[in-house]
Amino acid sequence: MADSLKTFSLLRKLLDPLNPFIGHIIMKITRDDIIHVANLARLEMDEDSIRKFAVQIDDILRCVETLNNVNTEGVQPTSHAIFLTNAFRNDEEKQDFGRDALLENAPEKENGNFVVPKVVG
């Protein structure tokens, strides 16, 4: 639990938009941070991998820092990259084929139901 809180706290400090340091990230990802997250994920990492991931995560945070400096005043928040509208169709009554007609092609049936292989234990 303490490990999860430490990781959450680290990520929150880095990504919190109200953090006064956003745009000026002073926290550098350390070897210990990489090892901590790897342990949480139950990953074994050698020293080369630790160094590689530290550099890559540091690069990602620099990109986030760049994005945080973009002027978004007047830009509407979005949840999707393109505008979509639901393509609902009108509810229309259609022909009911009836249970017996649908079961005619069933490989196996019992008491008016399809018989399927057992899936759960």
N, CA, C and O atoms as a GROMACS GRO file, in nm:
protein
  484
    1MET      N    1   0.082  -0.120   0.000
    1MET     CA    2   0.000   0.000   0.000
    1MET      C    3   0.087   0.126   0.000
    1MET      O    4   0.058   0.221  -0.072
    2ALA      N    5   0.192   0.125   0.081
    2ALA     CA    6   0.280   0.242   0.087
    2ALA      C    7   0.349   0.264  -0.047
    2ALA      O    8   0.369   0.379  -0.088
    3ASP      N    9   0.385   0.154  -0.116
    3ASP     CA   10   0.448   0.166  -0.247
    3ASP      C   11   0.353   0.230  -0.348
    3ASP      O   12   0.394   0.315  -0.427
    4SER      N   13   0.228   0.189  -0.344
    4SER     CA   14   0.130   0.244  -0.436
    4SER      C   15   0.109   0.393  -0.410
    4SER      O   16   0.097   0.472  -0.504
    5LEU      N   17   0.104   0.430  -0.285
    5LEU     CA   18   0.087   0.571  -0.250
    5LEU      C   19   0.207   0.653  -0.294
    5LEU      O   20   0.191   0.766  -0.340
    6LYS      N   21   0.327   0.597  -0.281
    6LYS     CA   22   0.448   0.668  -0.324
    6LYS      C   23   0.445   0.691  -0.474
    6LYS      O   24   0.476   0.800  -0.521
    7THR      N   25   0.406   0.588  -0.550
    7THR     CA   26   0.399   0.600  -0.695
    7THR      C   27   0.291   0.698  -0.735
    7THR      O   28   0.313   0.783  -0.822
    8PHE      N   29   0.174   0.688  -0.673
    8PHE     CA   30   0.065   0.781  -0.703
    8PHE      C   31   0.108   0.924  -0.674
    8PHE      O   32   0.081   1.015  -0.752
    9SER      N   33   0.175   0.943  -0.563
    9SER     CA   34   0.220   1.077  -0.524
    9SER      C   35   0.319   1.133  -0.626
    9SER      O   36   0.312   1.250  -0.661
   10LEU      N   37   0.410   1.048  -0.673
   10LEU     CA   38   0.509   1.091  -0.772
   10LEU      C   39   0.439   1.132  -0.902
   10LEU      O   40   0.469   1.238  -0.957
   11LEU      N   41   0.347   1.048  -0.950
   11LEU     CA   42   0.277   1.081  -1.074
   11LEU      C   43   0.190   1.204  -1.059
   11LEU      O   44   0.181   1.287  -1.151
   12ARG      N   45   0.127   1.216  -0.945
   12ARG     CA   46   0.040   1.332  -0.923
   12ARG      C   47   0.121   1.462  -0.924
   12ARG      O   48   0.078   1.562  -0.982
   13LYS      N   49   0.239   1.460  -0.861
   13LYS     CA   50   0.324   1.579  -0.861
   13LYS      C   51   0.365   1.617  -1.002
   13LYS      O   52   0.371   1.735  -1.036
   14LEU      N   53   0.392   1.516  -1.084
   14LEU     CA   54   0.440   1.543  -1.220
   14LEU      C   55   0.330   1.591  -1.313
   14LEU      O   56   0.355   1.674  -1.400
   15LEU      N   57   0.209   1.539  -1.296
   15LEU     CA   58   0.104   1.563  -1.394
   15LEU      C   59  -0.007   1.656  -1.348
   15LEU      O   60  -0.095   1.690  -1.428
   16ASP      N   61  -0.006   1.699  -1.223
   16ASP     CA   62  -0.112   1.785  -1.171
   16ASP      C   63  -0.107   1.921  -1.241
   16ASP      O   64  -0.007   1.992  -1.230
   17PRO      N   65  -0.213   1.959  -1.315
   17PRO     CA   66  -0.211   2.086  -1.387
   17PRO      C   67  -0.206   2.208  -1.295
   17PRO      O   68  -0.172   2.317  -1.340
   18LEU      N   69  -0.240   2.191  -1.169
   18LEU     CA   70  -0.234   2.304  -1.076
   18LEU      C   71  -0.098   2.314  -1.006
   18LEU      O   72  -0.075   2.404  -0.927
   19ASN      N   73  -0.010   2.222  -1.037
   19ASN     CA   74   0.123   2.222  -0.979
   19ASN      C   75   0.198   2.346  -1.029
   19ASN      O   76   0.207   2.367  -1.150
   20PRO      N   77   0.250   2.428  -0.939
   20PRO     CA   78   0.319   2.550  -0.983
   20PRO      C   79   0.446   2.521  -1.061
   20PRO      O   80   0.500   2.611  -1.126
   21PHE      N   81   0.495   2.398  -1.058
   21PHE     CA   82   0.617   2.365  -1.129
   21PHE      C   83   0.591   2.313  -1.270
   21PHE      O   84   0.686   2.291  -1.346
   22ILE      N   85   0.464   2.292  -1.305
   22ILE     CA   86   0.435   2.246  -1.440
   22ILE      C   87   0.484   2.354  -1.536
   22ILE      O   88   0.463   2.473  -1.513
   23GLY      N   89   0.549   2.311  -1.642
   23GLY     CA   90   0.612   2.405  -1.732
   23GLY      C   91   0.757   2.423  -1.693
   23GLY      O   92   0.838   2.473  -1.771
   24HIS      N   93   0.789   2.384  -1.572
   24HIS     CA   94   0.926   2.392  -1.521
   24HIS      C   95   0.951   2.269  -1.436
   24HIS      O   96   0.983   2.280  -1.318
   25ILE      N   97   0.937   2.152  -1.496
   25ILE     CA   98   0.951   2.029  -1.419
   25ILE      C   99   1.094   2.021  -1.367
   25ILE      O  100   1.190   2.015  -1.444
   26ILE      N  101   1.106   2.020  -1.234
   26ILE     CA  102   1.239   2.015  -1.175
   26ILE      C  103   1.270   1.874  -1.126
   26ILE      O  104   1.384   1.844  -1.089
   27MET      N  105   1.169   1.789  -1.125
   27MET     CA  106   1.190   1.654  -1.076
   27MET      C  107   1.244   1.569  -1.190
   27MET      O  108   1.180   1.560  -1.294
   28LYS      N  109   1.356   1.508  -1.172
   28LYS     CA  110   1.413   1.420  -1.272
   28LYS      C  111   1.388   1.276  -1.227
   28LYS      O  112   1.398   1.246  -1.108
   29ILE      N  113   1.356   1.190  -1.320
   29ILE     CA  114   1.333   1.050  -1.287
   29ILE      C  115   1.467   0.988  -1.248
   29ILE      O  116   1.565   0.995  -1.322
   30THR      N  117   1.468   0.929  -1.133
   30THR     CA  118   1.592   0.871  -1.082
   30THR      C  119   1.593   0.720  -1.102
   30THR      O  120   1.491   0.658  -1.134
   31ARG      N  121   1.708   0.663  -1.082
   31ARG     CA  122   1.726   0.517  -1.086
   31ARG      C  123   1.631   0.452  -0.986
   31ARG      O  124   1.569   0.351  -1.016
   32ASP      N  125   1.622   0.511  -0.866
   32ASP     CA  126   1.534   0.456  -0.763
   32ASP      C  127   1.387   0.459  -0.804
   32ASP      O  128   1.312   0.367  -0.771
   33ASP      N  129   1.345   0.564  -0.876
   33ASP     CA  130   1.207   0.570  -0.925
   33ASP      C  131   1.179   0.456  -1.022
   33ASP      O  132   1.074   0.392  -1.015
   34ILE      N  133   1.272   0.429  -1.112
   34ILE     CA  134   1.256   0.322  -1.209
   34ILE      C  135   1.248   0.187  -1.138
   34ILE      O  136   1.163   0.105  -1.169
   35ILE      N  137   1.337   0.165  -1.043
   35ILE     CA  138   1.338   0.040  -0.968
   35ILE      C  139   1.208   0.024  -0.890
   35ILE      O  140   1.152  -0.086  -0.885
   36HIS      N  141   1.160   0.132  -0.830
   36HIS     CA  142   1.036   0.128  -0.752
   36HIS      C  143   0.918   0.085  -0.840
   36HIS      O  144   0.842  -0.004  -0.802
   37VAL      N  145   0.902   0.148  -0.956
   37VAL     CA  146   0.792   0.115  -1.044
   37VAL      C  147   0.809  -0.027  -1.100
   37VAL      O  148   0.710  -0.100  -1.114
   38ALA      N  149   0.932  -0.066  -1.131
   38ALA     CA  150   0.957  -0.202  -1.181
   38ALA      C  151   0.919  -0.305  -1.074
   38ALA      O  152   0.862  -0.409  -1.106
   39ASN      N  153   0.950  -0.277  -0.949
   39ASN     CA  154   0.913  -0.368  -0.842
   39ASN      C  155   0.762  -0.379  -0.827
   39ASN      O  156   0.710  -0.488  -0.803
   40LEU      N  157   0.692  -0.268  -0.841
   40LEU     CA  158   0.546  -0.271  -0.834
   40LEU      C  159   0.487  -0.356  -0.946
   40LEU      O  160   0.386  -0.425  -0.928
   41ALA      N  161   0.552  -0.350  -1.062
   41ALA     CA  162   0.505  -0.428  -1.177
   41ALA      C  163   0.564  -0.568  -1.179
   41ALA      O  164   0.540  -0.646  -1.271
   42ARG      N  165   0.641  -0.599  -1.076
   42ARG     CA  166   0.708  -0.730  -1.064
   42ARG      C  167   0.796  -0.759  -1.186
   42ARG      O  168   0.795  -0.869  -1.240
   43LEU      N  169   0.872  -0.657  -1.227
   43LEU     CA  170   0.965  -0.671  -1.338
   43LEU      C  171   1.108  -0.674  -1.286
   43LEU      O  172   1.143  -0.600  -1.195
   44GLU      N  173   1.188  -0.761  -1.344
   44GLU     CA  174   1.330  -0.761  -1.312
   44GLU      C  175   1.401  -0.684  -1.421
   44GLU      O  176   1.380  -0.710  -1.540
   45MET      N  177   1.485  -0.590  -1.383
   45MET     CA  178   1.553  -0.507  -1.481
   45MET      C  179   1.702  -0.504  -1.450
   45MET      O  180   1.743  -0.495  -1.335
   46ASP      N  181   1.783  -0.510  -1.556
   46ASP     CA  182   1.927  -0.496  -1.538
   46ASP      C  183   1.963  -0.347  -1.544
   46ASP      O  184   1.877  -0.264  -1.574
   47GLU      N  185   2.086  -0.315  -1.516
   47GLU     CA  186   2.128  -0.175  -1.509
   47GLU      C  187   2.111  -0.103  -1.642
   47GLU      O  188   2.074   0.015  -1.644
   48ASP      N  189   2.138  -0.172  -1.753
   48ASP     CA  190   2.121  -0.108  -1.884
   48ASP      C  191   1.975  -0.069  -1.908
   48ASP      O  192   1.946   0.039  -1.958
   49SER      N  193   1.883  -0.158  -1.871
   49SER     CA  194   1.741  -0.129  -1.888
   49SER      C  195   1.697  -0.014  -1.798
   49SER      O  196   1.618   0.070  -1.838
   50ILE      N  197   1.749  -0.011  -1.678
   50ILE     CA  198   1.714   0.097  -1.584
   50ILE      C  199   1.757   0.230  -1.642
   50ILE      O  200   1.680   0.327  -1.640
   51ARG      N  201   1.879   0.237  -1.692
   51ARG     CA  202   1.929   0.362  -1.752
   51ARG      C  203   1.845   0.400  -1.875
   51ARG      O  204   1.810   0.516  -1.894
   52LYS      N  205   1.815   0.300  -1.958
   52LYS     CA  206   1.738   0.324  -2.079
   52LYS      C  207   1.600   0.380  -2.047
   52LYS      O  208   1.556   0.479  -2.107
   53PHE      N  209   1.531   0.318  -1.951
   53PHE     CA  210   1.396   0.364  -1.915
   53PHE      C  211   1.400   0.500  -1.848
   53PHE      O  212   1.310   0.581  -1.869
   54ALA      N  213   1.502   0.528  -1.770
   54ALA     CA  214   1.512   0.659  -1.706
   54ALA      C  215   1.523   0.769  -1.812
   54ALA      O  216   1.460   0.874  -1.800
   55VAL      N  217   1.604   0.743  -1.914
   55VAL     CA  218   1.620   0.842  -2.023
   55VAL      C  219   1.488   0.856  -2.100
   55VAL      O  220   1.446   0.968  -2.130
   56GLN      N  221   1.424   0.744  -2.131
   56GLN     CA  222   1.299   0.750  -2.207
   56GLN      C  223   1.188   0.822  -2.131
   56GLN      O  224   1.115   0.902  -2.189
   57ILE      N  225   1.175   0.792  -2.003
   57ILE     CA  226   1.070   0.858  -1.924
   57ILE      C  227   1.101   1.006  -1.908
   57ILE      O  228   1.010   1.089  -1.910
   58ASP      N  229   1.228   1.040  -1.894
   58ASP     CA  230   1.267   1.180  -1.886
   58ASP      C  231   1.231   1.252  -2.016
   58ASP      O  232   1.183   1.365  -2.013
   59ASP      N  233   1.253   1.187  -2.130
   59ASP     CA  234   1.215   1.245  -2.260
   59ASP      C  235   1.064   1.266  -2.268
   59ASP      O  236   1.018   1.369  -2.318
   60ILE      N  237   0.987   1.170  -2.220
   60ILE     CA  238   0.841   1.181  -2.221
   60ILE      C  239   0.796   1.299  -2.136
   60ILE      O  240   0.707   1.375  -2.174
   61LEU      N  241   0.859   1.315  -2.019
   61LEU     CA  242   0.821   1.426  -1.931
   61LEU      C  243   0.857   1.560  -1.993
   61LEU      O  244   0.787   1.659  -1.973
   62ARG      N  245   0.966   1.564  -2.069
   62ARG     CA  246   1.001   1.689  -2.138
   62ARG      C  247   0.897   1.721  -2.245
   62ARG      O  248   0.863   1.838  -2.266
   63CYS      N  249   0.846   1.617  -2.313
   63CYS     CA  250   0.739   1.640  -2.411
   63CYS      C  251   0.612   1.691  -2.342
   63CYS      O  252   0.547   1.782  -2.393
   64VAL      N  253   0.578   1.633  -2.228
   64VAL     CA  254   0.462   1.680  -2.151
   64VAL      C  255   0.483   1.824  -2.110
   64VAL      O  256   0.389   1.904  -2.114
   65GLU      N  257   0.604   1.858  -2.070
   65GLU     CA  258   0.634   1.996  -2.032
   65GLU      C  259   0.610   2.090  -2.150
   65GLU      O  260   0.555   2.199  -2.132
   66THR      N  261   0.651   2.049  -2.269
   66THR     CA  262   0.627   2.130  -2.389
   66THR      C  263   0.478   2.148  -2.412
   66THR      O  264   0.432   2.258  -2.442
   67LEU      N  265   0.402   2.038  -2.399
   67LEU     CA  266   0.256   2.048  -2.419
   67LEU      C  267   0.192   2.138  -2.315
   67LEU      O  268   0.096   2.209  -2.345
   68ASN      N  269   0.243   2.136  -2.193
   68ASN     CA  270   0.186   2.220  -2.088
   68ASN      C  271   0.209   2.368  -2.115
   68ASN      O  272   0.139   2.452  -2.059
   69ASN      N  273   0.306   2.401  -2.199
   69ASN     CA  274   0.334   2.541  -2.231
   69ASN      C  275   0.255   2.592  -2.351
   69ASN      O  276   0.265   2.710  -2.384
   70VAL      N  277   0.177   2.505  -2.416
   70VAL     CA  278   0.098   2.546  -2.532
   70VAL      C  279  -0.020   2.629  -2.485
   70VAL      O  280  -0.089   2.593  -2.390
   71ASN      N  281  -0.044   2.741  -2.552
   71ASN     CA  282  -0.156   2.828  -2.519
   71ASN      C  283  -0.284   2.764  -2.570
   71ASN      O  284  -0.303   2.752  -2.692
   72THR      N  285  -0.371   2.723  -2.481
   72THR     CA  286  -0.498   2.660  -2.519
   72THR      C  287  -0.617   2.748  -2.485
   72THR      O  288  -0.731   2.700  -2.478
   73GLU      N  289  -0.592   2.875  -2.464
   73GLU     CA  290  -0.701   2.966  -2.430
   73GLU      C  291  -0.800   2.971  -2.546
   73GLU      O  292  -0.762   2.993  -2.661
   74GLY      N  293  -0.927   2.951  -2.514
   74GLY     CA  294  -1.032   2.955  -2.614
   74GLY      C  295  -1.054   2.823  -2.686
   74GLY      O  296  -1.142   2.813  -2.772
   75VAL      N  297  -0.976   2.722  -2.654
   75VAL     CA  298  -0.992   2.591  -2.716
   75VAL      C  299  -1.087   2.509  -2.630
   75VAL      O  300  -1.066   2.493  -2.510
   76GLN      N  301  -1.191   2.458  -2.693
   76GLN     CA  302  -1.288   2.378  -2.620
   76GLN      C  303  -1.229   2.243  -2.582
   76GLN      O  304  -1.163   2.179  -2.665
   77PRO      N  305  -1.251   2.198  -2.458
   77PRO     CA  306  -1.205   2.064  -2.421
   77PRO      C  307  -1.277   1.958  -2.504
   77PRO      O  308  -1.395   1.972  -2.535
   78THR      N  309  -1.206   1.853  -2.538
   78THR     CA  310  -1.265   1.745  -2.615
   78THR      C  311  -1.237   1.612  -2.549
   78THR      O  312  -1.142   1.598  -2.471
   79SER      N  313  -1.320   1.515  -2.580
   79SER     CA  314  -1.296   1.380  -2.532
   79SER      C  315  -1.260   1.288  -2.647
   79SER      O  316  -1.226   1.172  -2.626
   80HIS      N  317  -1.266   1.342  -2.770
   80HIS     CA  318  -1.235   1.261  -2.886
   80HIS      C  319  -1.175   1.352  -2.993
   80HIS      O  320  -1.208   1.471  -2.999
   81ALA      N  321  -1.089   1.299  -3.074
   81ALA     CA  322  -1.019   1.380  -3.173
   81ALA      C  323  -1.109   1.429  -3.286
   81ALA      O  324  -1.083   1.533  -3.346
   82ILE      N  325  -1.214   1.355  -3.316
   82ILE     CA  326  -1.306   1.396  -3.421
   82ILE      C  327  -1.446   1.405  -3.365
   82ILE      O  328  -1.480   1.338  -3.267
   83PHE      N  329  -1.527   1.487  -3.426
   83PHE     CA  330  -1.663   1.504  -3.379
   83PHE      C  331  -1.750   1.390  -3.432
   83PHE      O  332  -1.756   1.366  -3.552
   84LEU      N  333  -1.815   1.322  -3.343
   84LEU     CA  334  -1.902   1.212  -3.380
   84LEU      C  335  -2.041   1.238  -3.324
   84LEU      O  336  -2.057   1.295  -3.216
   85THR      N  337  -2.138   1.194  -3.399
   85THR     CA  338  -2.273   1.195  -3.345
   85THR      C  339  -2.323   1.051  -3.347
   85THR      O  340  -2.283   0.972  -3.433
   86ASN      N  341  -2.407   1.019  -3.255
   86ASN     CA  342  -2.460   0.883  -3.250
   86ASN      C  343  -2.546   0.857  -3.373
   86ASN      O  344  -2.630   0.939  -3.410
   87ALA      N  345  -2.522   0.744  -3.434
   87ALA     CA  346  -2.599   0.707  -3.553
   87ALA      C  347  -2.710   0.611  -3.512
   87ALA      O  348  -2.711   0.494  -3.551
   88PHE      N  349  -2.802   0.662  -3.433
   88PHE     CA  350  -2.914   0.579  -3.390
   88PHE      C  351  -3.014   0.565  -3.502
   88PHE      O  352  -3.038   0.659  -3.579
   89ARG      N  353  -3.073   0.449  -3.511
   89ARG     CA  354  -3.181   0.429  -3.606
   89ARG      C  355  -3.313   0.436  -3.530
   89ARG      O  356  -3.317   0.415  -3.408
   90ASN      N  357  -3.417   0.464  -3.600
   90ASN     CA  358  -3.548   0.465  -3.537
   90ASN      C  359  -3.586   0.322  -3.502
   90ASN      O  360  -3.556   0.227  -3.575
   91ASP      N  361  -3.653   0.309  -3.389
   91ASP     CA  362  -3.704   0.177  -3.352
   91ASP      C  363  -3.820   0.144  -3.443
   91ASP      O  364  -3.920   0.215  -3.448
   92GLU      N  365  -3.805   0.035  -3.515
   92GLU     CA  366  -3.910  -0.009  -3.604
   92GLU      C  367  -3.942  -0.155  -3.573
   92GLU      O  368  -3.853  -0.237  -3.550
   93GLU      N  369  -4.069  -0.184  -3.572
   93GLU     CA  370  -4.112  -0.321  -3.548
   93GLU      C  371  -4.077  -0.404  -3.670
   93GLU      O  372  -4.106  -0.365  -3.784
   94LYS      N  373  -4.013  -0.518  -3.647
   94LYS     CA  374  -3.976  -0.605  -3.758
   94LYS      C  375  -4.036  -0.743  -3.735
   94LYS      O  376  -4.084  -0.774  -3.627
   95GLN      N  377  -4.031  -0.823  -3.839
   95GLN     CA  378  -4.088  -0.956  -3.833
   95GLN      C  379  -4.018  -1.041  -3.728
   95GLN      O  380  -3.895  -1.044  -3.720
   96ASP      N  381  -4.098  -1.108  -3.646
   96ASP     CA  382  -4.046  -1.203  -3.548
   96ASP      C  383  -4.040  -1.339  -3.614
   96ASP      O  384  -4.141  -1.388  -3.665
   97PHE      N  385  -3.922  -1.400  -3.614
   97PHE     CA  386  -3.906  -1.528  -3.681
   97PHE      C  387  -3.961  -1.644  -3.598
   97PHE      O  388  -3.992  -1.750  -3.653
   98GLY      N  389  -3.974  -1.624  -3.470
   98GLY     CA  390  -4.025  -1.730  -3.383
   98GLY      C  391  -3.913  -1.823  -3.339
   98GLY      O  392  -3.818  -1.850  -3.413
   99ARG      N  393  -3.926  -1.871  -3.219
   99ARG     CA  394  -3.824  -1.954  -3.157
   99ARG      C  395  -3.798  -2.082  -3.236
   99ARG      O  396  -3.683  -2.118  -3.260
  100ASP      N  397  -3.902  -2.149  -3.277
  100ASP     CA  398  -3.886  -2.276  -3.347
  100ASP      C  399  -3.810  -2.259  -3.478
  100ASP      O  400  -3.724  -2.340  -3.512
  101ALA      N  401  -3.842  -2.152  -3.552
  101ALA     CA  402  -3.773  -2.128  -3.680
  101ALA      C  403  -3.624  -2.099  -3.657
  101ALA      O  404  -3.540  -2.144  -3.735
  102LEU      N  405  -3.592  -2.026  -3.552
  102LEU     CA  406  -3.452  -1.994  -3.524
  102LEU      C  407  -3.374  -2.117  -3.476
  102LEU      O  408  -3.255  -2.130  -3.504
  103LEU      N  409  -3.441  -2.206  -3.406
  103LEU     CA  410  -3.374  -2.325  -3.354
  103LEU      C  411  -3.358  -2.435  -3.458
  103LEU      O  412  -3.288  -2.534  -3.433
  104GLU      N  413  -3.421  -2.420  -3.576
  104GLU     CA  414  -3.411  -2.524  -3.678
  104GLU      C  415  -3.267  -2.553  -3.719
  104GLU      O  416  -3.233  -2.668  -3.748
  105ASN      N  417  -3.180  -2.450  -3.721
  105ASN     CA  418  -3.041  -2.467  -3.764
  105ASN      C  419  -2.946  -2.489  -3.647
  105ASN      O  420  -2.824  -2.498  -3.667
  106ALA      N  421  -2.997  -2.499  -3.527
  106ALA     CA  422  -2.910  -2.519  -3.411
  106ALA      C  423  -2.849  -2.659  -3.416
  106ALA      O  424  -2.920  -2.756  -3.439
  107PRO      N  425  -2.716  -2.670  -3.394
  107PRO     CA  426  -2.656  -2.802  -3.393
  107PRO      C  427  -2.709  -2.888  -3.280
  107PRO      O  428  -2.720  -3.010  -3.294
  108GLU      N  429  -2.744  -2.824  -3.168
  108GLU     CA  430  -2.799  -2.898  -3.055
  108GLU      C  431  -2.896  -2.806  -2.981
  108GLU      O  432  -2.867  -2.688  -2.960
  109LYS      N  433  -3.010  -2.859  -2.942
  109LYS     CA  434  -3.110  -2.779  -2.871
  109LYS      C  435  -3.177  -2.866  -2.765
  109LYS      O  436  -3.181  -2.989  -2.775
  110GLU      N  437  -3.228  -2.796  -2.664
  110GLU     CA  438  -3.295  -2.867  -2.555
  110GLU      C  439  -3.399  -2.775  -2.494
  110GLU      O  440  -3.367  -2.661  -2.458
  111ASN      N  441  -3.521  -2.821  -2.481
  111ASN     CA  442  -3.632  -2.745  -2.420
  111ASN      C  443  -3.648  -2.606  -2.481
  111ASN      O  444  -3.676  -2.510  -2.409
  112GLY      N  445  -3.630  -2.594  -2.612
  112GLY     CA  446  -3.649  -2.466  -2.679
  112GLY      C  447  -3.533  -2.370  -2.663
  112GLY      O  448  -3.550  -2.250  -2.684
  113ASN      N  449  -3.415  -2.420  -2.627
  113ASN     CA  450  -3.296  -2.335  -2.609
  113ASN      C  451  -3.177  -2.395  -2.683
  113ASN      O  452  -3.173  -2.515  -2.709
  114PHE      N  453  -3.082  -2.309  -2.718
  114PHE     CA  454  -2.957  -2.356  -2.776
  114PHE      C  455  -2.875  -2.426  -2.667
  114PHE      O  456  -2.874  -2.380  -2.553
  115VAL      N  457  -2.808  -2.534  -2.701
  115VAL     CA  458  -2.714  -2.600  -2.610
  115VAL      C  459  -2.575  -2.563  -2.659
  115VAL      O  460  -2.540  -2.584  -2.775
  116VAL      N  461  -2.496  -2.508  -2.567
  116VAL     CA  462  -2.359  -2.466  -2.601
  116VAL      C  463  -2.261  -2.532  -2.506
  116VAL      O  464  -2.301  -2.577  -2.398
  117PRO      N  465  -2.134  -2.539  -2.544
  117PRO     CA  466  -2.034  -2.600  -2.454
  117PRO      C  467  -2.021  -2.519  -2.324
  117PRO      O  468  -2.036  -2.397  -2.323
  118LYS      N  469  -1.992  -2.589  -2.218
  118LYS     CA  470  -1.972  -2.525  -2.088
  118LYS      C  471  -1.846  -2.440  -2.095
  118LYS      O  472  -1.743  -2.485  -2.143
  119VAL      N  473  -1.856  -2.315  -2.047
  119VAL     CA  474  -1.745  -2.221  -2.056
  119VAL      C  475  -1.675  -2.206  -1.921
  119VAL      O  476  -1.552  -2.200  -1.916
  120VAL      N  477  -1.750  -2.200  -1.814
  120VAL     CA  478  -1.695  -2.175  -1.682
  120VAL      C  479  -1.694  -2.306  -1.604
  120VAL      O  480  -1.793  -2.379  -1.600
  121GLY      N  481  -1.576  -2.334  -1.538
  121GLY     CA  482  -1.550  -2.448  -1.452
  121GLY      C  483  -1.662  -2.534  -1.428
  121GLY      O  484  -1.650  -2.634  -1.356
   0.00000   0.00000   0.00000
